[in-house]
Amino acid sequence: MATLTIITNGNLSATIDSAGAQLMSVKLGEGEYLWQGDERYWARRAPVLFPIVGCLRDGHAISTQGDVTLGRHGIARLYEHAVVSQTPSSVTYELASTDETRASYPFDFRLNMTYAVADGRLTQTFAVTNTGDVDLPFTLGGHPAFNVPVPGEEGASFSDYELVFPEPWTAEVPSIDPQGLQDFSKMHELFRSADRMRLSHELIDELLTVVFVDVPGSSVKLVGPAGHGVELDFEGFGFLGVWTATSDSPFVAIEPWVGCATAYDESDVFEEKRGTITLAPGETCERSFSIRPF
């Protein structure tokens, strides 16, 4: 049975659901920064993406252990995760492979998700362990969505917000087709020698998802006209997705990813997908990103 856990430190609090180990709330004081889900736009809030990000070609790939048949963003968001440790300011969940998961992803794994609040930041940590006797290939990512406007920015519109990067750079992003596959041979230059980009429903509608590659400093801020927003730091995540659901959705998802959807220039061999991490038996890999509301 799904349970909600609240963790706090100072005036920052977060709520996590054991169903999917999904972040459900990020509050600074009484102000809610995380999108609260609405079926008119998008019912989820911040699903965990594992063992893929995005989609496979026709939902299928081949691997050393047999067929991989996974829907968009994989399986972690579909299952109940067990709480294995908890303090007032942190909680760790666990999802382990079963006969059911092996039917679509034929590998043995343990996924531990830890959420911790400290020093004004929420840190989300993925720890993947290979519990099998063959190499374990996977990608992973976060999908937190944020209210637009955020607290303190009441009345601001979607296009009043900017993504602000640590330094000027030139951003070229791949095309995405209606099936969700990426085409790195057709790149779109969004800006040149700039450190910010204004949010645009029209741009996201056109590109379906904006997929930044190798963001300088592995950091970005979502900033409103009054100076409030959120900062994400995501060292070790080579991709950053920016998405919203419809042309009038009052939220934006800012998604640190290790890996991305299958691309036109890739085969259907699962182990050969961009960004794939491969663990030997017994090995563990950790990746963390943080969210700082302000």
N, C-alpha and C positions, 0 to 999 in steps of 0.2 A: 504494500500500500504506500502510495507516494506521501512523503512528508516534507514540510518546509522547515528550513533551518535559517535562523537569523544570526549573523555575526556582526560585532560592533567593535569600534575603537575610536575613542573621542566622539566627534560628531558625524563620523562616517559609518554607515551600516549597509549591509547587503543581505539579501534573502536568496536562498538557493533551494531548488526543488530536486528531490531525489529522482523524480521522473526525468531521465535524460541528464541528470546533474546540471540542470539549466539554471543559469543566473536569472532571477526574477525581479530583482529590485536593487538599485544603487541609490542611496539617499545621502545627501549632505544636509544635516539638520532634518528639516521636514520636506526638503525639496527633492522630488523624484526625477532622476536623470535618465533612467532606463525606460525605453518604450515598454508599455504595459500590455501590449497585445490587443488586437481588435480584428475580428474576422472580416470586417469590411475592407481592411487593408492587408494585414498579415497577423496571424494569431500567435505566432511564436515571439520570443523576446531575445534570446541569446543562445541558440542551440550549440552543442558541442559537435564539431565535425571530425569524424574518424570512422574508418581508416582511409577515407578519401575526402577531398575538397571538390565541390562541384559535382560534375557527372562524368561517367564513362561513356564511350561511344556505344549507343544503343543499350546502355546499362550493363555492358558485358566486357570482360577482359579475360585473358588467359594468364595462368601463372604456373610456376613450377609444381604447385600442389593441386592444380586443376582449375576449373572455371571459377571466376569471380563475378557475381551478379549482384550489383549494389545500386540502389536508388541514389538520388542526389544527396550528397553530403554524408553518405554512409549510414552506419547502424547505431552509433553511440546514443544519438538523440531519441532512439526508439525504445530504449530499455530502462528499467528501474536500476538505479545504482545504489549500492549499499554504503551506508555511512560506516567508515572504519576508524575514524578518529575525529575528535571535536574539542575545541577550546572556545572560550567566549569570543575570540577574534578569528577563528579559522575552522574549516571543516574539510575533511578528505573523504572522497567517494571512491568506490571500486566497482568496475565492471570486468568480468572475466569471460573468456570464450566458453561457449557451450556447443552442444550438438546443433542447436538452432543457428547460432552465428556462423558455425563452420560450414553450414549448408550454402551460405552465400559468400562467405569470406573464409576460405579453407586453411586458416592458420590459428595457432594458439597464442593468446595474448592476455595480458592484464593491463587495464587502463585505470590509472588513479588520477582523479581530478581534485586538486586542492584549491580552495578559495581562502584568501587571507586578507584582512584589512589592517593597515598600519601606516602611520605617518601620512595620512590623507590619501592613500592609494589602496585600491583593490587589486590584488595580484591573483591571476588565474594561471595555475601550473598544471600542465599535462605531463604525466609520467607513464611511459609505455614500456612494458617488460615483455620480452619474448619468453613465454613459458613452454614453448615447444622444442622440438629437436631439429628444426630446419630454420633457415633464415626467415625473418619476419619483415616484409615490406609494407610500408604504410605512408600516408600523409595525414596531416591534422590541421585544425584551425579553429579559431573563435568566430562568433557571429553576433557580437553585441550590437543592439540597435538602441538609438538614443532619441529621446523626445526632441522635436523641433517645433516650438522653442523649448529650450531648457529653462529651469527655474531662474528667475531674475531677468528673463528676456521676453516676458509676456507681451504679445502683440507683434513680435518679430516674425517675419515670413521666412520660408525655406531659403529663398534667394538672398536673404540678408546675411546668411552664414557663409563662412569661409573655412576651408581646410588650410591650415598654416603649417609649413614645414620648417625644420631647423635652419635651412640654408637654401639659397636659390639653386634650382636645377631644371633640367629639361625632362618633362614627363611624356613618354610615348607609351601608349597602352594598346594591347592586342584587340582585334575584333572578336566578337562572340556571335555565333549564329543562333537561331531560335531554339536549337536543341541543346544549347549551352556549351558547345565545343568552341575552343579558342583557336584563332588563326594568327600566329605570330608573323606571318608574311604580310599581313595588312595591319599596319600600326597607325594609330592616330596620335598626333602631337597635340596635347592638351594645353601646354604652356611651355615657354622657353625662357630660361634664365630668370625664373620667378620663384618666390618662396610661398606662394599662396594660390588657391583656386576657389572661386565662388561656387557654391552649390547651385545646381540647376536640375530641376526635374526633367527638362527637355534633354539635357545631355545624358542623363542616366537612362531615360526612355530610349534614346538613340543607340547607346552602347550596351544596354541591358544590364551590365555591371561594369563599373570602372575598375580595372585591374592594374594597379600600380606594381612595378617590379623594382626591387632594390631601392626602396625609399631611403634617401640620405639620412643618416643618424637613426634609422629605424624608429622614427617618432613622428607624430602628427597631432595637431590640435584642431578641434572643431570649436570655432569661436563665433559668437553672436555679436551684434552691433554694440551691446552694452558691455562686452568683454567677458561674458560668462560662457562656459562650455565644458568640454572634457579634453583631456590629454591622454593619448595612448602611447606607450613605449613597448616595442615589440622586437627587441634584438633576437636574432635567430629565426625570424619569420621573413622569408624572401619576397612574399607577395602581400599586398594590401587591397582587399576588395572594398568598394564603396557602392552601396545599393540602397534603393528604396522600392516600394512595391508598385505604386501607381503614380499618376501625374499630380495627385493632390495628397499623397501620404504625408502625415505629420511626423515623420521620423526618418532617420538615416542610419543605416548599418555601416559600421566601420570595422572591417574584418581582417585581423592578422592571420595569414595562412602560411603553412609550410606545404608547398605544392599548390596545384591548381587543377582545373578541369582538363580532361583530355584535349590535346591540341591536334590540329590537322596534320602536323609533321611528326606525330608520334604513332608508333604501332599500337596494337591492342595487347601488348605484353605488359602486365600489371607492374612488373618490376622496373620497367623502363619509363614510367611516367615522370614528368618534371617534378623535381623536389623530393622524390621518394627517399625516405630514410630506410635503411636496411639494418636490422639488428641480428647479431648472431645469437644462438640459443643462450639464455641466461642473462643477456645484456638488457640494460634499461636506458632509455633516452628521456631527457626532460627538456621541455620548452615552456617559457613563461612570458606572459605579457601583462601589463598593468594599465589600470584606468584611474585617472585622477580627475574628479569633478571640481570645477572652480566657478 
